[in-house]
Amino acid sequence: MKKTDIPEINTSTFKFENYFNIYETSNGLRFFNLLKNISIFPSGNSEVEQEYVADGVDTWYSISYKLYGTLNLWWLICLYNEITNPFKPIKSKDVLKVLKPEYVGLVLSEIQKQLK
Protein backbone atom coordinates (compact mmCIF):
# COMPACT_ATOMS: atom_id res chain seq x y z
CA MET A 1 0.00 0.00 0.00
CA LYS A 2 1.20 3.46 -0.79
CA LYS A 3 0.29 6.79 0.70
CA THR A 4 -0.86 7.82 -2.77
CA ASP A 5 -3.63 5.18 -2.65
CA ILE A 6 -5.63 7.35 -0.24
CA PRO A 7 -7.93 9.81 -2.00
CA GLU A 8 -6.97 13.46 -1.92
CA ILE A 9 -8.75 14.84 1.12
CA ASN A 10 -7.77 17.90 3.09
CA THR A 11 -5.63 16.58 5.96
CA SER A 12 -7.79 18.41 8.49
CA THR A 13 -10.59 16.03 7.46
CA PHE A 14 -8.65 13.15 9.01
CA LYS A 15 -8.64 14.67 12.46
CA PHE A 16 -10.82 13.00 15.06
CA GLU A 17 -11.90 16.41 16.33
CA ASN A 18 -13.68 17.14 13.04
CA TYR A 19 -16.13 14.26 13.49
CA PHE A 20 -17.46 15.12 16.92
CA ASN A 21 -18.88 18.43 18.09
CA ILE A 22 -17.00 20.28 20.79
CA TYR A 23 -19.22 21.55 23.59
CA GLU A 24 -18.34 24.11 26.23
CA THR A 25 -19.71 24.32 29.76
CA SER A 26 -20.60 27.63 31.41
CA ASN A 27 -17.26 27.60 33.26
CA GLY A 28 -15.26 27.16 30.05
CA LEU A 29 -14.55 23.42 30.08
CA ARG A 30 -14.62 21.84 26.61
CA PHE A 31 -15.56 18.27 25.79
CA PHE A 32 -16.47 15.99 22.87
CA ASN A 33 -19.81 14.23 22.64
CA LEU A 34 -18.43 10.75 22.17
CA LEU A 35 -21.80 9.21 22.96
CA LYS A 36 -22.98 9.93 19.43
CA ASN A 37 -22.88 6.52 17.76
CA ILE A 38 -21.39 5.95 14.36
CA SER A 39 -21.46 2.60 12.65
CA ILE A 40 -18.62 1.32 10.45
CA PHE A 41 -17.81 -2.00 12.03
CA PRO A 42 -16.05 -4.69 10.00
CA SER A 43 -18.23 -6.15 7.32
CA GLY A 44 -16.22 -9.29 6.67
CA ASN A 45 -15.96 -8.05 3.10
CA SER A 46 -12.43 -8.79 1.92
CA GLU A 47 -12.91 -6.34 -0.92
CA VAL A 48 -12.89 -3.33 1.43
CA GLU A 49 -10.86 -4.59 4.36
CA GLN A 50 -7.71 -6.48 5.10
CA GLU A 51 -5.95 -7.94 8.12
CA TYR A 52 -3.07 -6.24 9.86
CA VAL A 53 -0.90 -8.26 12.25
CA ALA A 54 0.62 -6.07 14.95
CA ASP A 55 4.28 -6.30 15.79
CA GLY A 56 5.71 -5.71 19.26
CA VAL A 57 6.14 -1.97 18.87
CA ASP A 58 2.94 -0.91 17.11
CA THR A 59 0.81 1.93 18.39
CA TRP A 60 -2.46 3.20 16.92
CA TYR A 61 -0.51 6.13 15.49
CA SER A 62 2.15 3.95 13.87
CA ILE A 63 -0.42 1.63 12.31
CA SER A 64 -2.30 4.64 10.94
CA TYR A 65 0.91 6.00 9.45
CA LYS A 66 1.99 2.66 7.97
CA LEU A 67 -1.39 2.06 6.33
CA TYR A 68 -2.63 5.53 5.46
CA GLY A 69 0.41 7.81 5.51
CA THR A 70 -1.01 9.94 8.33
CA LEU A 71 -1.00 9.68 12.12
CA ASN A 72 -4.48 11.19 12.27
CA LEU A 73 -6.54 8.12 11.31
CA TRP A 74 -5.67 6.11 14.43
CA TRP A 75 -9.24 6.58 15.69
CA LEU A 76 -10.69 5.08 12.49
CA ILE A 77 -8.73 1.87 13.08
CA CYS A 78 -9.92 1.75 16.70
CA LEU A 79 -13.52 2.40 15.72
CA TYR A 80 -13.39 -0.21 12.97
CA ASN A 81 -12.14 -2.80 15.46
CA GLU A 82 -14.56 -1.73 18.20
CA ILE A 83 -11.68 -0.73 20.47
CA THR A 84 -13.11 1.15 23.45
CA ASN A 85 -9.83 1.83 25.24
CA PRO A 86 -7.14 3.11 22.87
CA PHE A 87 -4.75 3.49 25.81
CA LYS A 88 -4.49 -0.27 26.27
CA PRO A 89 -1.30 -1.42 24.52
CA ILE A 90 -1.57 -3.43 21.33
CA LYS A 91 -0.18 -6.91 21.75
CA SER A 92 2.28 -8.45 19.37
CA LYS A 93 0.49 -10.73 16.90
CA ASP A 94 -2.91 -9.05 17.48
CA VAL A 95 -4.87 -9.32 14.24
CA LEU A 96 -6.81 -6.20 13.31
CA LYS A 97 -9.27 -5.58 10.51
CA VAL A 98 -8.46 -2.37 8.66
CA LEU A 99 -9.98 -0.54 5.74
CA LYS A 100 -8.03 -0.64 2.53
CA PRO A 101 -6.70 2.85 1.79
CA GLU A 102 -8.82 3.29 -1.33
CA TYR A 103 -12.02 3.11 0.78
CA VAL A 104 -11.01 5.58 3.50
CA GLY A 105 -12.40 8.65 1.73
CA LEU A 106 -15.77 6.99 1.19
CA VAL A 107 -16.00 5.87 4.82
CA LEU A 108 -15.03 9.32 6.14
CA SER A 109 -17.79 10.85 4.00
CA GLU A 110 -20.32 8.35 5.35
CA ILE A 111 -19.27 9.04 8.95
CA GLN A 112 -19.80 12.77 8.40
CA LYS A 113 -23.31 12.07 7.07
CA GLN A 114 -24.16 9.94 10.15
CA LEU A 115 -23.08 12.68 12.54
CA LYS A 116 -25.32 15.37 11.04
C-alpha positions in Angstrom: 0.0 0.0 0.0 1.2 3.5 -0.8 0.3 6.8 0.7 -0.9 7.8 -2.8 -3.6 5.2 -2.7 -5.6 7.4 -0.2 -7.9 9.8 -2.0 -7.0 13.5 -1.9 -8.7 14.8 1.1 -7.8 17.9 3.1 -5.6 16.6 6.0 -7.8 18.4 8.5 -10.6 16.0 7.5 -8.7 13.1 9.0 -8.6 14.7 12.5 -10.8 13.0 15.1 -11.9 16.4 16.3 -13.7 17.1 13.0 -16.1 14.3 13.5 -17.5 15.1 16.9 -18.9 18.4 18.1 -17.0 20.3 20.8 -19.2 21.5 23.6 -18.3 24.1 26.2 -19.7 24.3 29.8 -20.6 27.6 31.4 -17.3 27.6 33.3 -15.3 27.2 30.0 -14.6 23.4 30.1 -14.6 21.8 26.6 -15.6 18.3 25.8 -16.5 16.0 22.9 -19.8 14.2 22.6 -18.4 10.7 22.2 -21.8 9.2 23.0 -23.0 9.9 19.4 -22.9 6.5 17.8 -21.4 6.0 14.4 -21.5 2.6 12.6 -18.6 1.3 10.5 -17.8 -2.0 12.0 -16.0 -4.7 10.0 -18.2 -6.2 7.3 -16.2 -9.3 6.7 -16.0 -8.0 3.1 -12.4 -8.8 1.9 -12.9 -6.3 -0.9 -12.9 -3.3 1.4 -10.9 -4.6 4.4 -7.7 -6.5 5.1 -6.0 -7.9 8.1 -3.1 -6.2 9.9 -0.9 -8.3 12.3 0.6 -6.1 14.9 4.3 -6.3 15.8 5.7 -5.7 19.3 6.1 -2.0 18.9 2.9 -0.9 17.1 0.8 1.9 18.4 -2.5 3.2 16.9 -0.5 6.1 15.5 2.1 4.0 13.9 -0.4 1.6 12.3 -2.3 4.6 10.9 0.9 6.0 9.4 2.0 2.7 8.0 -1.4 2.1 6.3 -2.6 5.5 5.5 0.4 7.8 5.5 -1.0 9.9 8.3 -1.0 9.7 12.1 -4.5 11.2 12.3 -6.5 8.1 11.3 -5.7 6.1 14.4 -9.2 6.6 15.7 -10.7 5.1 12.5 -8.7 1.9 13.1 -9.9 1.8 16.7 -13.5 2.4 15.7 -13.4 -0.2 13.0 -12.1 -2.8 15.5 -14.6 -1.7 18.2 -11.7 -0.7 20.5 -13.1 1.1 23.4 -9.8 1.8 25.2 -7.1 3.1 22.9 -4.7 3.5 25.8 -4.5 -0.3 26.3 -1.3 -1.4 24.5 -1.6 -3.4 21.3 -0.2 -6.9 21.8 2.3 -8.5 19.4 0.5 -10.7 16.9 -2.9 -9.0 17.5 -4.9 -9.3 14.2 -6.8 -6.2 13.3 -9.3 -5.6 10.5 -8.5 -2.4 8.7 -10.0 -0.5 5.7 -8.0 -0.6 2.5 -6.7 2.9 1.8 -8.8 3.3 -1.3 -12.0 3.1 0.8 -11.0 5.6 3.5 -12.4 8.7 1.7 -15.8 7.0 1.2 -16.0 5.9 4.8 -15.0 9.3 6.1 -17.8 10.8 4.0 -20.3 8.4 5.4 -19.3 9.0 8.9 -19.8 12.8 8.4 -23.3 12.1 7.1 -24.2 9.9 10.1 -23.1 12.7 12.5 -25.3 15.4 11.0 
